[in-house]
């Protein structure tokens, strides 16, 4: 995971997981609606998986 991807995860979590599938985008979008921090953490976790 590159530094650009980490920055996108921090500033716009749903955009960071757009290439992981529709379910991931929906989950991260809902987490971001609940609070910014859960969305960022979820995006970082999903993007860290290989």
mmCIF entry with sequence, helices, sheets and N, C-alpha, C, O atoms, coordinates in Angstrom:
data_MODEL
# 
_entry.id   MODEL 
# 
_entity.id                         1 
_entity.type                       polymer 
_entity.pdbx_number_of_molecules   1 
# 
_entity_poly.entity_id                      1 
_entity_poly.type                           'polypeptide(L)' 
_entity_poly.nstd_linkage                   no 
_entity_poly.nstd_monomer                   no 
_entity_poly.pdbx_seq_one_letter_code       
;(UNK)(UNK)(UNK)(UNK)(UNK)(UNK)(UNK)(UNK)(UNK)(UNK)(UNK)(UNK)(UNK)(UNK)(UNK)(UNK)
(UNK)(UNK)(UNK)(UNK)(UNK)(UNK)(UNK)(UNK)(UNK)(UNK)(UNK)(UNK)(UNK)(UNK)(UNK)(UNK)
(UNK)(UNK)(UNK)(UNK)(UNK)(UNK)(UNK)(UNK)(UNK)(UNK)(UNK)(UNK)(UNK)(UNK)(UNK)(UNK)
(UNK)(UNK)
;
_entity_poly.pdbx_seq_one_letter_code_can   XXXXXXXXXXXXXXXXXXXXXXXXXXXXXXXXXXXXXXXXXXXXXXXXXX 
_entity_poly.pdbx_strand_id                 A 
# 
loop_
_entity_poly_seq.entity_id 
_entity_poly_seq.num 
_entity_poly_seq.mon_id 
_entity_poly_seq.hetero 
1 1  UNK n 
1 2  UNK n 
1 3  UNK n 
1 4  UNK n 
1 5  UNK n 
1 6  UNK n 
1 7  UNK n 
1 8  UNK n 
1 9  UNK n 
1 10 UNK n 
1 11 UNK n 
1 12 UNK n 
1 13 UNK n 
1 14 UNK n 
1 15 UNK n 
1 16 UNK n 
1 17 UNK n 
1 18 UNK n 
1 19 UNK n 
1 20 UNK n 
1 21 UNK n 
1 22 UNK n 
1 23 UNK n 
1 24 UNK n 
1 25 UNK n 
1 26 UNK n 
1 27 UNK n 
1 28 UNK n 
1 29 UNK n 
1 30 UNK n 
1 31 UNK n 
1 32 UNK n 
1 33 UNK n 
1 34 UNK n 
1 35 UNK n 
1 36 UNK n 
1 37 UNK n 
1 38 UNK n 
1 39 UNK n 
1 40 UNK n 
1 41 UNK n 
1 42 UNK n 
1 43 UNK n 
1 44 UNK n 
1 45 UNK n 
1 46 UNK n 
1 47 UNK n 
1 48 UNK n 
1 49 UNK n 
1 50 UNK n 
# 
_struct_asym.id          A 
_struct_asym.entity_id   1 
# 
loop_
_struct_conf.conf_type_id 
_struct_conf.id 
_struct_conf.pdbx_PDB_helix_id 
_struct_conf.beg_label_comp_id 
_struct_conf.beg_label_asym_id 
_struct_conf.beg_label_seq_id 
_struct_conf.pdbx_beg_PDB_ins_code 
_struct_conf.end_label_comp_id 
_struct_conf.end_label_asym_id 
_struct_conf.end_label_seq_id 
_struct_conf.pdbx_end_PDB_ins_code 
_struct_conf.beg_auth_comp_id 
_struct_conf.beg_auth_asym_id 
_struct_conf.beg_auth_seq_id 
_struct_conf.end_auth_comp_id 
_struct_conf.end_auth_asym_id 
_struct_conf.end_auth_seq_id 
_struct_conf.pdbx_PDB_helix_class 
_struct_conf.details 
_struct_conf.pdbx_PDB_helix_length 
HELX_P HELX_P1 AA1 UNK A 3  ? UNK A 11 ? UNK A 3  UNK A 11 1 ? 9  
HELX_P HELX_P2 AA2 UNK A 13 ? UNK A 16 ? UNK A 13 UNK A 16 1 ? 4  
HELX_P HELX_P3 AA3 UNK A 18 ? UNK A 20 ? UNK A 18 UNK A 20 5 ? 3  
HELX_P HELX_P4 AA4 UNK A 22 ? UNK A 34 ? UNK A 22 UNK A 34 1 ? 13 
HELX_P HELX_P5 AA5 UNK A 36 ? UNK A 48 ? UNK A 36 UNK A 48 1 ? 13 
# 
_struct_conf_type.id          HELX_P 
_struct_conf_type.criteria    ? 
_struct_conf_type.reference   ? 
# 
loop_
_atom_site.group_PDB 
_atom_site.id 
_atom_site.type_symbol 
_atom_site.label_atom_id 
_atom_site.label_alt_id 
_atom_site.label_comp_id 
_atom_site.label_asym_id 
_atom_site.label_entity_id 
_atom_site.label_seq_id 
_atom_site.pdbx_PDB_ins_code 
_atom_site.Cartn_x 
_atom_site.Cartn_y 
_atom_site.Cartn_z 
_atom_site.occupancy 
_atom_site.B_iso_or_equiv 
_atom_site.pdbx_formal_charge 
_atom_site.auth_seq_id 
_atom_site.auth_comp_id 
_atom_site.auth_asym_id 
_atom_site.auth_atom_id 
_atom_site.pdbx_PDB_model_num 
ATOM 1   N N  . UNK A 1 1  ? 0.853   -1.168 0.000  1.00 0.00 ? 1  UNK A N  1 
ATOM 2   C CA . UNK A 1 1  ? 0.000   0.000  0.000  1.00 0.00 ? 1  UNK A CA 1 
ATOM 3   C C  . UNK A 1 1  ? 0.896   1.227  0.000  1.00 0.00 ? 1  UNK A C  1 
ATOM 4   O O  . UNK A 1 1  ? 1.739   1.395  0.880  1.00 0.00 ? 1  UNK A O  1 
ATOM 5   N N  . UNK A 1 2  ? 0.705   2.074  -0.987 1.00 0.00 ? 2  UNK A N  1 
ATOM 6   C CA . UNK A 1 2  ? 1.538   3.257  -1.136 1.00 0.00 ? 2  UNK A CA 1 
ATOM 7   C C  . UNK A 1 2  ? 1.051   4.432  -0.301 1.00 0.00 ? 2  UNK A C  1 
ATOM 8   O O  . UNK A 1 2  ? -0.047  4.412  0.255  1.00 0.00 ? 2  UNK A O  1 
ATOM 9   N N  . UNK A 1 3  ? 1.884   5.444  -0.228 1.00 0.00 ? 3  UNK A N  1 
ATOM 10  C CA . UNK A 1 3  ? 1.564   6.624  0.569  1.00 0.00 ? 3  UNK A CA 1 
ATOM 11  C C  . UNK A 1 3  ? 0.361   7.364  -0.011 1.00 0.00 ? 3  UNK A C  1 
ATOM 12  O O  . UNK A 1 3  ? -0.423  7.948  0.737  1.00 0.00 ? 3  UNK A O  1 
ATOM 13  N N  . UNK A 1 4  ? 0.208   7.347  -1.332 1.00 0.00 ? 4  UNK A N  1 
ATOM 14  C CA . UNK A 1 4  ? -0.947  8.005  -1.944 1.00 0.00 ? 4  UNK A CA 1 
ATOM 15  C C  . UNK A 1 4  ? -2.243  7.310  -1.533 1.00 0.00 ? 4  UNK A C  1 
ATOM 16  O O  . UNK A 1 4  ? -3.244  7.968  -1.250 1.00 0.00 ? 4  UNK A O  1 
ATOM 17  N N  . UNK A 1 5  ? -2.220  5.993  -1.503 1.00 0.00 ? 5  UNK A N  1 
ATOM 18  C CA . UNK A 1 5  ? -3.408  5.222  -1.099 1.00 0.00 ? 5  UNK A CA 1 
ATOM 19  C C  . UNK A 1 5  ? -3.759  5.501  0.355  1.00 0.00 ? 5  UNK A C  1 
ATOM 20  O O  . UNK A 1 5  ? -4.937  5.602  0.695  1.00 0.00 ? 5  UNK A O  1 
ATOM 21  N N  . UNK A 1 6  ? -2.755  5.628  1.216  1.00 0.00 ? 6  UNK A N  1 
ATOM 22  C CA . UNK A 1 6  ? -2.992  5.938  2.633  1.00 0.00 ? 6  UNK A CA 1 
ATOM 23  C C  . UNK A 1 6  ? -3.636  7.319  2.756  1.00 0.00 ? 6  UNK A C  1 
ATOM 24  O O  . UNK A 1 6  ? -4.567  7.500  3.540  1.00 0.00 ? 6  UNK A O  1 
ATOM 25  N N  . UNK A 1 7  ? -3.149  8.286  1.991  1.00 0.00 ? 7  UNK A N  1 
ATOM 26  C CA . UNK A 1 7  ? -3.729  9.625  2.043  1.00 0.00 ? 7  UNK A CA 1 
ATOM 27  C C  . UNK A 1 7  ? -5.182  9.634  1.566  1.00 0.00 ? 7  UNK A C  1 
ATOM 28  O O  . UNK A 1 7  ? -6.021  10.332 2.136  1.00 0.00 ? 7  UNK A O  1 
ATOM 29  N N  . UNK A 1 8  ? -5.474  8.867  0.532  1.00 0.00 ? 8  UNK A N  1 
ATOM 30  C CA . UNK A 1 8  ? -6.854  8.772  0.060  1.00 0.00 ? 8  UNK A CA 1 
ATOM 31  C C  . UNK A 1 8  ? -7.722  8.091  1.114  1.00 0.00 ? 8  UNK A C  1 
ATOM 32  O O  . UNK A 1 8  ? -8.876  8.474  1.306  1.00 0.00 ? 8  UNK A O  1 
ATOM 33  N N  . UNK A 1 9  ? -7.180  7.090  1.795  1.00 0.00 ? 9  UNK A N  1 
ATOM 34  C CA . UNK A 1 9  ? -7.918  6.434  2.880  1.00 0.00 ? 9  UNK A CA 1 
ATOM 35  C C  . UNK A 1 9  ? -8.260  7.426  3.985  1.00 0.00 ? 9  UNK A C  1 
ATOM 36  O O  . UNK A 1 9  ? -9.339  7.357  4.572  1.00 0.00 ? 9  UNK A O  1 
ATOM 37  N N  . UNK A 1 10 ? -7.364  8.329  4.263  1.00 0.00 ? 10 UNK A N  1 
ATOM 38  C CA . UNK A 1 10 ? -7.586  9.283  5.346  1.00 0.00 ? 10 UNK A CA 1 
ATOM 39  C C  . UNK A 1 10 ? -8.590  10.357 4.944  1.00 0.00 ? 10 UNK A C  1 
ATOM 40  O O  . UNK A 1 10 ? -9.466  10.711 5.733  1.00 0.00 ? 10 UNK A O  1 
ATOM 41  N N  . UNK A 1 11 ? -8.470  10.880 3.721  1.00 0.00 ? 11 UNK A N  1 
ATOM 42  C CA . UNK A 1 11 ? -9.309  12.010 3.337  1.00 0.00 ? 11 UNK A CA 1 
ATOM 43  C C  . UNK A 1 11 ? -10.646 11.622 2.722  1.00 0.00 ? 11 UNK A C  1 
ATOM 44  O O  . UNK A 1 11 ? -11.618 12.365 2.857  1.00 0.00 ? 11 UNK A O  1 
ATOM 45  N N  . UNK A 1 12 ? -10.718 10.483 2.054  1.00 0.00 ? 12 UNK A N  1 
ATOM 46  C CA . UNK A 1 12 ? -11.975 10.042 1.442  1.00 0.00 ? 12 UNK A CA 1 
ATOM 47  C C  . UNK A 1 12 ? -12.024 8.505  1.452  1.00 0.00 ? 12 UNK A C  1 
ATOM 48  O O  . UNK A 1 12 ? -11.725 7.866  0.443  1.00 0.00 ? 12 UNK A O  1 
ATOM 49  N N  . UNK A 1 13 ? -12.398 7.923  2.582  1.00 0.00 ? 13 UNK A N  1 
ATOM 50  C CA . UNK A 1 13 ? -12.367 6.457  2.708  1.00 0.00 ? 13 UNK A CA 1 
ATOM 51  C C  . UNK A 1 13 ? -13.160 5.687  1.650  1.00 0.00 ? 13 UNK A C  1 
ATOM 52  O O  . UNK A 1 13 ? -12.643 4.690  1.145  1.00 0.00 ? 13 UNK A O  1 
ATOM 53  N N  . UNK A 1 14 ? -14.393 6.087  1.278  1.00 0.00 ? 14 UNK A N  1 
ATOM 54  C CA . UNK A 1 14 ? -15.095 5.296  0.253  1.00 0.00 ? 14 UNK A CA 1 
ATOM 55  C C  . UNK A 1 14 ? -14.385 5.295  -1.102 1.00 0.00 ? 14 UNK A C  1 
ATOM 56  O O  . UNK A 1 14 ? -14.432 4.300  -1.824 1.00 0.00 ? 14 UNK A O  1 
ATOM 57  N N  . UNK A 1 15 ? -13.741 6.381  -1.443 1.00 0.00 ? 15 UNK A N  1 
ATOM 58  C CA . UNK A 1 15 ? -13.017 6.452  -2.713 1.00 0.00 ? 15 UNK A CA 1 
ATOM 59  C C  . UNK A 1 15 ? -11.797 5.531  -2.708 1.00 0.00 ? 15 UNK A C  1 
ATOM 60  O O  . UNK A 1 15 ? -11.386 5.041  -3.759 1.00 0.00 ? 15 UNK A O  1 
ATOM 61  N N  . UNK A 1 16 ? -11.230 5.299  -1.550 1.00 0.00 ? 16 UNK A N  1 
ATOM 62  C CA . UNK A 1 16 ? -10.026 4.474  -1.455 1.00 0.00 ? 16 UNK A CA 1 
ATOM 63  C C  . UNK A 1 16 ? -10.309 2.995  -1.711 1.00 0.00 ? 16 UNK A C  1 
ATOM 64  O O  . UNK A 1 16 ? -9.409  2.256  -2.110 1.00 0.00 ? 16 UNK A O  1 
ATOM 65  N N  . UNK A 1 17 ? -11.544 2.557  -1.487 1.00 0.00 ? 17 UNK A N  1 
ATOM 66  C CA . UNK A 1 17 ? -11.861 1.133  -1.655 1.00 0.00 ? 17 UNK A CA 1 
ATOM 67  C C  . UNK A 1 17 ? -12.736 0.886  -2.879 1.00 0.00 ? 17 UNK A C  1 
ATOM 68  O O  . UNK A 1 17 ? -13.347 -0.177 -2.990 1.00 0.00 ? 17 UNK A O  1 
ATOM 69  N N  . UNK A 1 18 ? -12.807 1.826  -3.781 1.00 0.00 ? 18 UNK A N  1 
ATOM 70  C CA . UNK A 1 18 ? -13.689 1.709  -4.946 1.00 0.00 ? 18 UNK A CA 1 
ATOM 71  C C  . UNK A 1 18 ? -13.307 0.514  -5.834 1.00 0.00 ? 18 UNK A C  1 
ATOM 72  O O  . UNK A 1 18 ? -14.175 -0.059 -6.493 1.00 0.00 ? 18 UNK A O  1 
ATOM 73  N N  . UNK A 1 19 ? -12.036 0.135  -5.861 1.00 0.00 ? 19 UNK A N  1 
ATOM 74  C CA . UNK A 1 19 ? -11.614 -0.986 -6.709 1.00 0.00 ? 19 UNK A CA 1 
ATOM 75  C C  . UNK A 1 19 ? -11.737 -2.337 -6.001 1.00 0.00 ? 19 UNK A C  1 
ATOM 76  O O  . UNK A 1 19 ? -11.403 -3.367 -6.586 1.00 0.00 ? 19 UNK A O  1 
ATOM 77  N N  . UNK A 1 20 ? -12.205 -2.348 -4.764 1.00 0.00 ? 20 UNK A N  1 
ATOM 78  C CA . UNK A 1 20 ? -12.343 -3.601 -4.013 1.00 0.00 ? 20 UNK A CA 1 
ATOM 79  C C  . UNK A 1 20 ? -13.720 -4.219 -4.149 1.00 0.00 ? 20 UNK A C  1 
ATOM 80  O O  . UNK A 1 20 ? -13.937 -5.334 -3.673 1.00 0.00 ? 20 UNK A O  1 
ATOM 81  N N  . UNK A 1 21 ? -14.656 -3.533 -4.782 1.00 0.00 ? 21 UNK A N  1 
ATOM 82  C CA . UNK A 1 21 ? -15.987 -4.083 -4.989 1.00 0.00 ? 21 UNK A CA 1 
ATOM 83  C C  . UNK A 1 21 ? -17.060 -3.232 -4.346 1.00 0.00 ? 21 UNK A C  1 
ATOM 84  O O  . UNK A 1 21 ? -16.784 -2.384 -3.498 1.00 0.00 ? 21 UNK A O  1 
ATOM 85  N N  . UNK A 1 22 ? -18.293 -3.477 -4.770 1.00 0.00 ? 22 UNK A N  1 
ATOM 86  C CA . UNK A 1 22 ? -19.431 -2.684 -4.328 1.00 0.00 ? 22 UNK A CA 1 
ATOM 87  C C  . UNK A 1 22 ? -19.714 -2.859 -2.835 1.00 0.00 ? 22 UNK A C  1 
ATOM 88  O O  . UNK A 1 22 ? -20.068 -1.897 -2.154 1.00 0.00 ? 22 UNK A O  1 
ATOM 89  N N  . UNK A 1 23 ? -19.560 -4.070 -2.331 1.00 0.00 ? 23 UNK A N  1 
ATOM 90  C CA . UNK A 1 23 ? -19.819 -4.321 -0.915 1.00 0.00 ? 23 UNK A CA 1 
ATOM 91  C C  . UNK A 1 23 ? -18.871 -3.563 -0.005 1.00 0.00 ? 23 UNK A C  1 
ATOM 92  O O  . UNK A 1 23 ? -19.281 -3.034 1.029  1.00 0.00 ? 23 UNK A O  1 
ATOM 93  N N  . UNK A 1 24 ? -17.618 -3.510 -0.385 1.00 0.00 ? 24 UNK A N  1 
ATOM 94  C CA . UNK A 1 24 ? -16.635 -2.784 0.418  1.00 0.00 ? 24 UNK A CA 1 
ATOM 95  C C  . UNK A 1 24 ? -16.924 -1.293 0.431  1.00 0.00 ? 24 UNK A C  1 
ATOM 96  O O  . UNK A 1 24 ? -16.798 -0.637 1.465  1.00 0.00 ? 24 UNK A O  1 
ATOM 97  N N  . UNK A 1 25 ? -17.310 -0.764 -0.715 1.00 0.00 ? 25 UNK A N  1 
ATOM 98  C CA . UNK A 1 25 ? -17.632 0.668  -0.792 1.00 0.00 ? 25 UNK A CA 1 
ATOM 99  C C  . UNK A 1 25 ? -18.831 0.983  0.091  1.00 0.00 ? 25 UNK A C  1 
ATOM 100 O O  . UNK A 1 25 ? -18.840 1.996  0.791  1.00 0.00 ? 25 UNK A O  1 
ATOM 101 N N  . UNK A 1 26 ? -19.835 0.127  0.062  1.00 0.00 ? 26 UNK A N  1 
ATOM 102 C CA . UNK A 1 26 ? -21.031 0.339  0.876  1.00 0.00 ? 26 UNK A CA 1 
ATOM 103 C C  . UNK A 1 26 ? -20.712 0.274  2.365  1.00 0.00 ? 26 UNK A C  1 
ATOM 104 O O  . UNK A 1 26 ? -21.178 1.107  3.142  1.00 0.00 ? 26 UNK A O  1 
ATOM 105 N N  . UNK A 1 27 ? -19.926 -0.709 2.756  1.00 0.00 ? 27 UNK A N  1 
ATOM 106 C CA . UNK A 1 27 ? -19.550 -0.844 4.170  1.00 0.00 ? 27 UNK A CA 1 
ATOM 107 C C  . UNK A 1 27 ? -18.757 0.367  4.640  1.00 0.00 ? 27 UNK A C  1 
ATOM 108 O O  . UNK A 1 27 ? -19.034 0.916  5.706  1.00 0.00 ? 27 UNK A O  1 
ATOM 109 N N  . UNK A 1 28 ? -17.784 0.780  3.860  1.00 0.00 ? 28 UNK A N  1 
ATOM 110 C CA . UNK A 1 28 ? -16.970 1.932  4.246  1.00 0.00 ? 28 UNK A CA 1 
ATOM 111 C C  . UNK A 1 28 ? -17.797 3.212  4.237  1.00 0.00 ? 28 UNK A C  1 
ATOM 112 O O  . UNK A 1 28 ? -17.591 4.083  5.082  1.00 0.00 ? 28 UNK A O  1 
ATOM 113 N N  . UNK A 1 29 ? -18.725 3.339  3.301  1.00 0.00 ? 29 UNK A N  1 
ATOM 114 C CA . UNK A 1 29 ? -19.596 4.510  3.277  1.00 0.00 ? 29 UNK A CA 1 
ATOM 115 C C  . UNK A 1 29 ? -20.451 4.573  4.544  1.00 0.00 ? 29 UNK A C  1 
ATOM 116 O O  . UNK A 1 29 ? -20.599 5.641  5.138  1.00 0.00 ? 29 UNK A O  1 
ATOM 117 N N  . UNK A 1 30 ? -21.008 3.448  4.953  1.00 0.00 ? 30 UNK A N  1 
ATOM 118 C CA . UNK A 1 30 ? -21.815 3.417  6.177  1.00 0.00 ? 30 UNK A CA 1 
ATOM 119 C C  . UNK A 1 30 ? -20.971 3.697  7.415  1.00 0.00 ? 30 UNK A C  1 
ATOM 120 O O  . UNK A 1 30 ? -21.408 4.407  8.322  1.00 0.00 ? 30 UNK A O  1 
ATOM 121 N N  . UNK A 1 31 ? -19.764 3.142  7.453  1.00 0.00 ? 31 UNK A N  1 
ATOM 122 C CA . UNK A 1 31 ? -18.877 3.431  8.579  1.00 0.00 ? 31 UNK A CA 1 
ATOM 123 C C  . UNK A 1 31 ? -18.492 4.906  8.620  1.00 0.00 ? 31 UNK A C  1 
ATOM 124 O O  . UNK A 1 31 ? -18.387 5.488  9.700  1.00 0.00 ? 31 UNK A O  1 
ATOM 125 N N  . UNK A 1 32 ? -18.283 5.506  7.470  1.00 0.00 ? 32 UNK A N  1 
ATOM 126 C CA . UNK A 1 32 ? -17.933 6.922  7.413  1.00 0.00 ? 32 UNK A CA 1 
ATOM 127 C C  . UNK A 1 32 ? -19.113 7.785  7.854  1.00 0.00 ? 32 UNK A C  1 
ATOM 128 O O  . UNK A 1 32 ? -18.916 8.831  8.473  1.00 0.00 ? 32 UNK A O  1 
ATOM 129 N N  . UNK A 1 33 ? -20.329 7.358  7.543  1.00 0.00 ? 33 UNK A N  1 
ATOM 130 C CA . UNK A 1 33 ? -21.507 8.089  8.017  1.00 0.00 ? 33 UNK A CA 1 
ATOM 131 C C  . UNK A 1 33 ? -21.634 8.023  9.534  1.00 0.00 ? 33 UNK A C  1 
ATOM 132 O O  . UNK A 1 33 ? -22.085 8.979  10.166 1.00 0.00 ? 33 UNK A O  1 
ATOM 133 N N  . UNK A 1 34 ? -21.238 6.896  10.117 1.00 0.00 ? 34 UNK A N  1 
ATOM 134 C CA . UNK A 1 34 ? -21.274 6.753  11.575 1.00 0.00 ? 34 UNK A CA 1 
ATOM 135 C C  . UNK A 1 34 ? -20.209 7.606  12.253 1.00 0.00 ? 34 UNK A C  1 
ATOM 136 O O  . UNK A 1 34 ? -20.384 8.043  13.390 1.00 0.00 ? 34 UNK A O  1 
ATOM 137 N N  . UNK A 1 35 ? -19.150 7.829  11.576 1.00 0.00 ? 35 UNK A N  1 
ATOM 138 C CA . UNK A 1 35 ? -18.054 8.628  12.112 1.00 0.00 ? 35 UNK A CA 1 
ATOM 139 C C  . UNK A 1 35 ? -16.874 8.536  11.184 1.00 0.00 ? 35 UNK A C  1 
ATOM 140 O O  . UNK A 1 35 ? -16.681 7.522  10.513 1.00 0.00 ? 35 UNK A O  1 
ATOM 141 N N  . UNK A 1 36 ? -16.098 9.564  11.141 1.00 0.00 ? 36 UNK A N  1 
ATOM 142 C CA . UNK A 1 36 ? -14.973 9.598  10.213 1.00 0.00 ? 36 UNK A CA 1 
ATOM 143 C C  . UNK A 1 36 ? -13.917 8.554  10.564 1.00 0.00 ? 36 UNK A C  1 
ATOM 144 O O  . UNK A 1 36 ? -13.373 7.899  9.675  1.00 0.00 ? 36 UNK A O  1 
ATOM 145 N N  . UNK A 1 37 ? -13.626 8.398  11.845 1.00 0.00 ? 37 UNK A N  1 
ATOM 146 C CA . UNK A 1 37 ? -12.564 7.478  12.274 1.00 0.00 ? 37 UNK A CA 1 
ATOM 147 C C  . UNK A 1 37 ? -12.876 6.019  11.923 1.00 0.00 ? 37 UNK A C  1 
ATOM 148 O O  . UNK A 1 37 ? -11.992 5.330  11.413 1.00 0.00 ? 37 UNK A O  1 
ATOM 149 N N  . UNK A 1 38 ? -14.093 5.515  12.171 1.00 0.00 ? 38 UNK A N  1 
ATOM 150 C CA . UNK A 1 38 ? -14.357 4.122  11.752 1.00 0.00 ? 38 UNK A CA 1 
ATOM 151 C C  . UNK A 1 38 ? -14.220 3.904  10.252 1.00 0.00 ? 38 UNK A C  1 
ATOM 152 O O  . UNK A 1 38 ? -13.774 2.841  9.819  1.00 0.00 ? 38 UNK A O  1 
ATOM 153 N N  . UNK A 1 39 ? -14.597 4.893  9.459  1.00 0.00 ? 39 UNK A N  1 
ATOM 154 C CA . UNK A 1 39 ? -14.446 4.778  8.010  1.00 0.00 ? 39 UNK A CA 1 
ATOM 155 C C  . UNK A 1 39 ? -12.995 4.703  7.593  1.00 0.00 ? 39 UNK A C  1 
ATOM 156 O O  . UNK A 1 39 ? -12.637 3.916  6.717  1.00 0.00 ? 39 UNK A O  1 
ATOM 157 N N  . UNK A 1 40 ? -12.153 5.519  8.215  1.00 0.00 ? 40 UNK A N  1 
ATOM 158 C CA . UNK A 1 40 ? -10.719 5.514  7.903  1.00 0.00 ? 40 UNK A CA 1 
ATOM 159 C C  . UNK A 1 40 ? -10.095 4.189  8.318  1.00 0.00 ? 40 UNK A C  1 
ATOM 160 O O  . UNK A 1 40 ? -9.321  3.605  7.559  1.00 0.00 ? 40 UNK A O  1 
ATOM 161 N N  . UNK A 1 41 ? -10.418 3.716  9.498  1.00 0.00 ? 41 UNK A N  1 
ATOM 162 C CA . UNK A 1 41 ? -9.858  2.452  9.979  1.00 0.00 ? 41 UNK A CA 1 
ATOM 163 C C  . UNK A 1 41 ? -10.295 1.297  9.070  1.00 0.00 ? 41 UNK A C  1 
ATOM 164 O O  . UNK A 1 41 ? -9.481  0.449  8.706  1.00 0.00 ? 41 UNK A O  1 
ATOM 165 N N  . UNK A 1 42 ? -11.573 1.268  8.708  1.00 0.00 ? 42 UNK A N  1 
ATOM 166 C CA . UNK A 1 42 ? -12.063 0.220  7.808  1.00 0.00 ? 42 UNK A CA 1 
ATOM 167 C C  . UNK A 1 42 ? -11.390 0.267  6.449  1.00 0.00 ? 42 UNK A C  1 
ATOM 168 O O  . UNK A 1 42 ? -11.033 -0.774 5.897  1.00 0.00 ? 42 UNK A O  1 
ATOM 169 N N  . UNK A 1 43 ? -11.212 1.460  5.906  1.00 0.00 ? 43 UNK A N  1 
ATOM 170 C CA . UNK A 1 43 ? -10.551 1.594  4.601  1.00 0.00 ? 43 UNK A CA 1 
ATOM 171 C C  . UNK A 1 43 ? -9.105  1.144  4.669  1.00 0.00 ? 43 UNK A C  1 
ATOM 172 O O  . UNK A 1 43 ? -8.615  0.483  3.754  1.00 0.00 ? 43 UNK A O  1 
ATOM 173 N N  . UNK A 1 44 ? -8.422  1.493  5.740  1.00 0.00 ? 44 UNK A N  1 
ATOM 174 C CA . UNK A 1 44 ? -7.028  1.057  5.891  1.00 0.00 ? 44 UNK A CA 1 
ATOM 175 C C  . UNK A 1 44 ? -6.935  -0.457 6.013  1.00 0.00 ? 44 UNK A C  1 
ATOM 176 O O  . UNK A 1 44 ? -6.025  -1.069 5.453  1.00 0.00 ? 44 UNK A O  1 
ATOM 177 N N  . UNK A 1 45 ? -7.860  -1.062 6.735  1.00 0.00 ? 45 UNK A N  1 
ATOM 178 C CA . UNK A 1 45 ? -7.842  -2.520 6.900  1.00 0.00 ? 45 UNK A CA 1 
ATOM 179 C C  . UNK A 1 45 ? -8.121  -3.213 5.568  1.00 0.00 ? 45 UNK A C  1 
ATOM 180 O O  . UNK A 1 45 ? -7.429  -4.163 5.203  1.00 0.00 ? 45 UNK A O  1 
ATOM 181 N N  . UNK A 1 46 ? -9.141  -2.735 4.838  1.00 0.00 ? 46 UNK A N  1 
ATOM 182 C CA . UNK A 1 46 ? -9.474  -3.368 3.569  1.00 0.00 ? 46 UNK A CA 1 
ATOM 183 C C  . UNK A 1 46 ? -8.342  -3.204 2.558  1.00 0.00 ? 46 UNK A C  1 
ATOM 184 O O  . UNK A 1 46 ? -8.044  -4.134 1.809  1.00 0.00 ? 46 UNK A O  1 
ATOM 185 N N  . UNK A 1 47 ? -7.713  -2.040 2.529  1.00 0.00 ? 47 UNK A N  1 
ATOM 186 C CA . UNK A 1 47 ? -6.632  -1.825 1.579  1.00 0.00 ? 47 UNK A CA 1 
ATOM 187 C C  . UNK A 1 47 ? -5.334  -2.535 1.985  1.00 0.00 ? 47 UNK A C  1 
ATOM 188 O O  . UNK A 1 47 ? -4.457  -2.746 1.147  1.00 0.00 ? 47 UNK A O  1 
ATOM 189 N N  . UNK A 1 48 ? -5.212  -2.896 3.239  1.00 0.00 ? 48 UNK A N  1 
ATOM 190 C CA . UNK A 1 48 ? -4.005  -3.570 3.696  1.00 0.00 ? 48 UNK A CA 1 
ATOM 191 C C  . UNK A 1 48 ? -4.033  -5.072 3.366  1.00 0.00 ? 48 UNK A C  1 
ATOM 192 O O  . UNK A 1 48 ? -2.987  -5.722 3.343  1.00 0.00 ? 48 UNK A O  1 
ATOM 193 N N  . UNK A 1 49 ? -5.230  -5.619 3.113  1.00 0.00 ? 49 UNK A N  1 
ATOM 194 C CA . UNK A 1 49 ? -5.324  -7.038 2.736  1.00 0.00 ? 49 UNK A CA 1 
ATOM 195 C C  . UNK A 1 49 ? -4.727  -7.224 1.351  1.00 0.00 ? 49 UNK A C  1 
ATOM 196 O O  . UNK A 1 49 ? -4.870  -6.362 0.484  1.00 0.00 ? 49 UNK A O  1 
ATOM 197 N N  . UNK A 1 50 ? -4.065  -8.341 1.147  1.00 0.00 ? 50 UNK A N  1 
ATOM 198 C CA . UNK A 1 50 ? -3.430  -8.611 -0.146 1.00 0.00 ? 50 UNK A CA 1 
ATOM 199 C C  . UNK A 1 50 ? -4.347  -9.361 -1.051 1.00 0.00 ? 50 UNK A C  1 
ATOM 200 O O  . UNK A 1 50 ? -3.977  -9.674 -2.183 1.00 0.00 ? 50 UNK A O  1 
# 
